[in-house]
Amino acid sequence: MADWVPDEITVVSLPMRTRFRGITHREVLLARGPAGWGEWGPFLDYHGDEIVPWWRAAVEWATTEPPTPVRDRVPVNCTVPAVDPEAAHRIAATSGCITAKIKIAEPGQSEADDLARIEAVRDALGPAGKIRVDANGAWVVDEAERRLKVLASYDLEYVEQPCMDVADLATVRMTLARAGIDIAIAADESIRRSDDPWRVVELEAADVAVLKVQPLGGIRACLDLAERLPMPVVISSALETSVGLAAGVACAAALPDLPYACGLNTAALLSADIVSEPLMATSGSLPVGRIGPDPQLLAQHQAPPERIAFWRDRLVETRSRGGAA
């Protein structure tokens, strides 16, 4: 499929329920192929060679059938943005999930804001609920160690990317262990935005690996990495529409072991989608299966002409870098 040309390309812009990752609308390019629709949605702060794997993932989903699943549903967490405690409680309580990932360390917010949000989610989920937090690499070592000693009292499942630098992650993990603080470290950006994702393994910097299908180049690339990593993995979302999320679910469904809920319930962050029945959790899980867009919704949420031109130009440049397959 090195020279594959999509049967059809369209670009959509979907409003978010709340600002997330600094955006209020999610733009993605959709490409139709012989197996269905693929989705290409590298964030706008991604450039050059690092967005080539995103296109390879879209091509794979549009042109090939997914691996054979070993489960027909995938357990997922709800995602709680950096919102006020009342909103955080509502999101967790109505999510249909027993696990929540909470965004913390948001620029402009305080430690007290983070703690209030975590407490609200704990109240919503009850003592049996599982909580994980994501700092998106916001802290330096000293700040991470201080914050995590406080957060350990909330019985966290893990903390995702407390520091951006891999060596710093390793330092924090070692310091917590020596202090007898039982809190697992998960690596996300240190894998998907790294020239050397294996450094996380070499430095023993994490207990859990967060893998995302689009940034890593597709389902099979994800599964290959998961097989070689000496740690459990969580398949997570890159804020896709339900079309793209289905690829993540297919990846998680093919993993031999899945000890953690996956971060694939992010259609709940969108206030509109391009499928008639968005991929949303029921009883804490998502069904496995390809899903196609509704033509009327595609038309309704088509991006403005200048944004379509932007994405088409971006794709031309990406294919010129080796993203044709």
C-alpha positions as CSV (number, residue, x, y, z in Angstrom):
1,M,0.0,0.0,0.0
2,A,3.0,2.3,-0.4
3,D,1.3,4.3,-3.1
4,W,-2.2,4.1,-1.7
5,V,-4.4,7.0,-2.6
6,P,-7.6,7.4,-0.5
7,D,-10.9,7.0,-2.2
8,E,-12.1,10.1,-0.4
9,I,-10.6,12.7,2.0
10,T,-12.5,15.0,4.3
11,V,-11.6,17.2,7.3
12,V,-13.9,17.7,10.3
13,S,-13.9,20.2,13.2
14,L,-15.6,18.9,16.3
15,P,-16.3,21.1,19.4
16,M,-15.0,20.0,22.8
17,R,-17.1,20.0,25.9
18,T,-14.4,21.9,27.7
19,R,-10.9,23.1,26.8
20,F,-8.6,20.1,26.7
21,R,-4.9,20.1,25.8
22,G,-5.3,23.8,25.0
23,I,-8.0,23.3,22.3
24,T,-11.7,23.9,22.1
25,H,-12.2,22.2,18.7
26,R,-10.7,18.9,17.5
27,E,-9.7,18.8,13.8
28,V,-8.9,15.6,12.1
29,L,-8.5,14.4,8.5
30,L,-10.5,11.3,7.5
31,A,-9.5,9.1,4.6
32,R,-11.6,6.3,3.1
33,G,-10.0,3.1,1.9
34,P,-10.9,-0.5,1.0
35,A,-11.3,-1.6,4.6
36,G,-13.1,1.6,5.8
37,W,-12.2,5.0,7.1
38,G,-8.8,5.9,8.6
39,E,-8.3,8.9,10.8
40,W,-5.3,11.2,10.8
41,G,-5.1,13.8,13.6
42,P,-1.6,14.8,14.7
43,F,-1.9,17.8,17.1
44,L,-0.8,21.1,15.7
45,D,2.2,21.2,17.9
46,Y,3.5,18.1,16.2
47,H,5.7,18.7,13.1
48,G,7.9,17.1,10.5
49,D,8.9,13.5,10.8
50,E,7.0,12.9,14.1
51,I,3.7,13.1,12.3
52,V,4.6,10.5,9.7
53,P,3.7,7.5,12.0
54,W,0.2,9.1,12.5
55,W,-0.4,8.8,8.7
56,R,0.9,5.3,8.6
57,A,-1.6,4.4,11.3
58,A,-4.5,6.0,9.3
59,V,-3.4,4.1,6.2
60,E,-3.3,0.8,8.1
61,W,-6.8,1.2,9.6
62,A,-8.2,2.3,6.2
63,T,-6.6,-0.5,4.2
64,T,-6.3,-3.6,6.4
65,E,-8.3,-5.7,8.7
66,P,-7.4,-5.5,12.4
67,P,-5.7,-8.4,14.3
68,T,-7.9,-11.1,15.8
69,P,-9.2,-9.9,19.1
70,V,-8.9,-12.0,22.3
71,R,-11.8,-10.1,24.0
72,D,-15.0,-8.5,22.7
73,R,-15.0,-5.5,25.1
74,V,-12.2,-3.4,26.4
75,P,-12.2,-1.9,29.9
76,V,-11.7,1.9,29.9
77,N,-11.2,4.9,32.2
78,C,-13.0,8.2,32.1
79,T,-10.9,11.2,31.5
80,V,-11.4,14.2,33.8
81,P,-9.9,17.5,32.4
82,A,-8.6,20.3,34.6
83,V,-12.1,21.4,35.6
84,D,-13.6,22.6,38.9
85,P,-14.5,20.0,41.5
86,E,-18.2,20.1,40.8
87,A,-17.6,19.3,37.1
88,A,-15.0,16.7,37.9
89,H,-17.5,14.9,40.2
90,R,-20.2,15.0,37.5
91,I,-17.9,13.7,34.8
92,A,-16.7,10.7,36.9
93,A,-20.2,9.9,38.4
94,T,-21.9,9.8,35.0
95,S,-19.1,8.2,33.0
96,G,-20.1,4.6,33.4
97,C,-16.5,3.8,34.4
98,I,-14.9,2.6,37.7
99,T,-11.5,4.1,36.8
100,A,-10.7,7.8,36.2
101,K,-7.7,9.6,34.8
102,I,-7.5,13.1,36.2
103,K,-5.5,15.9,34.5
104,I,-3.4,17.8,37.0
105,A,-0.6,20.4,36.9
106,E,-2.5,22.6,34.5
107,P,-0.8,25.9,33.8
108,G,-2.5,28.7,35.9
109,Q,-3.9,26.2,38.4
110,S,-2.7,25.5,41.9
111,E,-1.9,22.4,43.9
112,A,-5.1,23.0,45.9
113,D,-7.0,22.9,42.6
114,D,-5.5,19.5,41.8
115,L,-6.3,18.1,45.2
116,A,-9.9,19.4,45.2
117,R,-10.4,17.7,41.8
118,I,-9.0,14.4,42.9
119,E,-11.1,14.5,46.1
120,A,-14.2,15.2,44.0
121,V,-13.5,12.2,41.8
122,R,-12.7,9.9,44.7
123,D,-16.1,10.9,46.2
124,A,-17.8,10.2,42.9
125,L,-16.2,6.8,42.4
126,G,-16.2,5.7,46.0
127,P,-13.5,3.7,47.8
128,A,-13.6,0.9,45.2
129,G,-12.9,3.2,42.3
130,K,-9.5,3.5,40.7
131,I,-7.8,6.8,40.2
132,R,-4.8,7.7,38.1
133,V,-3.4,11.2,37.5
134,D,-1.6,12.7,34.5
135,A,0.8,15.7,34.9
136,N,1.9,15.8,31.3
137,G,5.5,16.2,32.2
138,A,4.9,19.5,34.0
139,W,7.2,19.0,37.0
140,V,10.9,19.1,37.7
141,V,12.3,16.4,40.0
142,D,12.0,18.2,43.3
143,E,8.4,19.4,42.6
144,A,7.4,15.9,41.4
145,E,8.8,14.2,44.5
146,R,7.1,16.7,46.8
147,R,3.7,16.5,45.0
148,L,3.7,12.7,44.7
149,K,4.4,12.3,48.4
150,V,1.2,14.2,49.0
151,L,-0.8,12.4,46.3
152,A,0.2,9.0,47.5
153,S,-2.4,9.3,50.3
154,Y,-5.1,9.1,47.6
155,D,-4.3,5.5,46.7
156,L,-3.4,6.3,43.1
157,E,-3.2,3.5,40.6
158,Y,-0.3,5.4,38.9
159,V,0.9,8.8,38.0
160,E,1.4,9.5,34.3
161,Q,4.5,11.4,33.1
162,P,5.2,13.5,36.2
163,C,8.4,14.8,34.5
164,M,9.2,15.1,30.9
165,D,12.9,14.0,30.9
166,V,13.4,10.2,31.1
167,A,16.3,10.5,33.5
168,D,14.2,12.7,35.8
169,L,11.4,10.0,35.7
170,A,14.0,7.4,36.7
171,T,15.2,9.6,39.6
172,V,11.6,10.2,40.9
173,R,10.8,6.6,40.7
174,M,13.9,5.6,42.6
175,T,13.4,8.3,45.2
176,L,9.8,7.2,45.9
177,A,10.8,3.6,46.2
178,R,13.6,4.4,48.7
179,A,11.1,6.4,50.7
180,G,8.7,3.5,50.8
181,I,6.0,5.3,48.8
182,D,4.1,2.8,46.7
183,I,3.1,4.8,43.6
184,A,3.6,3.5,40.1
185,I,5.1,5.7,37.3
186,A,3.6,5.6,33.8
187,A,5.4,6.9,30.7
188,D,3.5,8.4,27.8
189,E,5.4,11.3,26.1
190,S,8.7,9.7,27.0
191,I,7.7,6.9,24.6
192,R,5.6,8.4,21.9
193,R,7.6,11.7,21.5
194,S,11.0,10.2,22.0
195,D,13.7,9.4,19.5
196,D,14.6,6.5,21.8
197,P,11.6,5.0,23.6
198,W,13.8,2.2,24.9
199,R,15.6,4.6,27.2
200,V,12.6,4.3,29.5
201,V,13.5,0.6,29.8
202,E,17.2,1.1,30.1
203,L,16.9,3.6,32.9
204,E,14.1,1.7,34.6
205,A,12.1,4.9,34.5
206,A,8.5,3.6,34.6
207,D,6.3,0.8,35.8
208,V,3.7,1.2,33.1
209,A,3.8,2.2,29.4
210,V,1.1,4.3,27.8
211,L,0.8,3.5,24.1
212,K,-1.2,5.4,21.5
213,V,-1.9,3.9,18.1
214,Q,-1.6,7.0,15.9
215,P,1.6,8.4,17.3
216,L,3.3,5.0,17.2
217,G,2.4,4.2,13.6
218,G,-0.6,1.8,13.9
219,I,-2.1,-1.2,15.6
220,R,0.6,-3.6,14.7
221,A,3.5,-1.3,15.6
222,C,1.8,-0.8,19.0
223,L,1.4,-4.5,19.5
224,D,5.0,-5.2,18.5
225,L,6.2,-2.6,21.0
226,A,3.9,-3.9,23.8
227,E,5.2,-7.4,23.2
228,R,8.8,-6.3,23.6
229,L,8.3,-4.0,26.6
230,P,9.1,-5.6,30.0
231,M,6.1,-3.8,31.6
232,P,2.3,-3.7,31.3
233,V,0.8,-1.3,28.8
234,V,-2.2,0.9,28.6
235,I,-3.6,1.7,25.2
236,S,-4.8,5.3,25.2
237,S,-6.4,7.9,22.9
238,A,-4.9,10.7,20.9
239,L,-8.3,12.5,21.2
240,E,-9.7,10.8,18.2
241,T,-13.3,10.7,16.9
242,S,-15.1,7.5,17.4
243,V,-13.7,6.3,14.0
244,G,-10.2,6.6,15.2
245,L,-11.0,5.4,18.7
246,A,-12.1,2.1,17.2
247,A,-8.6,1.4,16.1
248,G,-7.3,1.9,19.6
249,V,-10.0,-0.5,20.9
250,A,-9.0,-3.0,18.3
251,C,-5.4,-2.8,19.5
252,A,-6.3,-3.2,23.1
253,A,-8.6,-6.1,22.2
254,A,-5.7,-8.0,20.6
255,L,-3.3,-7.7,23.6
256,P,-2.8,-11.1,25.4
257,D,-2.9,-9.3,28.8
258,L,-4.7,-6.1,29.7
259,P,-4.3,-5.5,33.5
260,Y,-5.3,-1.8,33.4
261,A,-8.3,0.0,32.0
262,C,-7.4,1.8,28.8
263,G,-7.7,5.5,28.1
264,L,-10.1,5.2,25.1
265,N,-13.3,6.7,26.4
266,T,-12.4,10.2,25.1
267,A,-15.3,10.6,22.8
268,A,-17.0,11.8,26.0
269,L,-14.8,14.9,25.7
270,L,-16.4,15.9,22.4
271,S,-19.7,17.6,22.3
272,A,-20.3,16.3,18.8
273,D,-19.0,13.2,16.8
274,I,-19.2,12.0,13.2
275,V,-21.0,8.7,14.0
276,S,-24.6,8.2,14.9
277,E,-23.7,6.3,18.0
278,P,-20.5,7.6,19.5
279,L,-18.1,5.1,21.1
280,M,-19.0,5.7,24.8
281,A,-18.4,3.4,27.7
282,T,-21.2,1.3,29.2
283,S,-20.5,-0.6,32.4
284,G,-16.9,0.6,32.2
285,S,-16.0,-0.8,28.8
286,L,-16.2,-0.3,25.0
287,P,-17.2,-2.8,22.3
288,V,-14.7,-4.0,19.7
289,G,-15.5,-3.4,16.1
290,R,-14.9,-1.0,13.2
291,I,-17.2,2.0,13.0
292,G,-17.9,4.3,10.1
293,P,-18.9,7.9,9.9
294,D,-22.5,9.1,9.2
295,P,-22.4,11.1,5.9
296,Q,-24.8,13.7,7.3
297,L,-22.6,14.3,10.3
298,L,-19.5,14.4,8.1
299,A,-21.2,17.2,6.1
300,Q,-22.4,19.0,9.2
301,H,-19.0,19.1,10.9
302,Q,-16.9,19.7,7.8
303,A,-14.1,22.1,8.5
304,P,-13.9,25.5,6.8
305,P,-12.2,25.6,3.4
306,E,-9.0,27.2,4.7
307,R,-8.6,24.4,7.3
308,I,-9.2,21.7,4.7
309,A,-6.5,23.3,2.6
310,F,-4.2,23.4,5.6
311,W,-4.7,19.7,6.3
312,R,-4.3,18.7,2.7
313,D,-1.1,20.6,2.4
314,R,0.1,19.1,5.7
315,L,-0.6,15.6,4.3
316,V,1.3,16.3,1.1
317,E,4.3,17.4,3.1
318,T,4.0,14.3,5.4
319,R,3.8,11.9,2.5
320,S,6.9,13.5,1.0
321,R,8.7,12.5,4.3
322,G,7.9,8.8,3.9
323,G,4.3,8.8,5.1
324,A,2.9,7.2,2.0
325,A,2.6,3.8,3.7
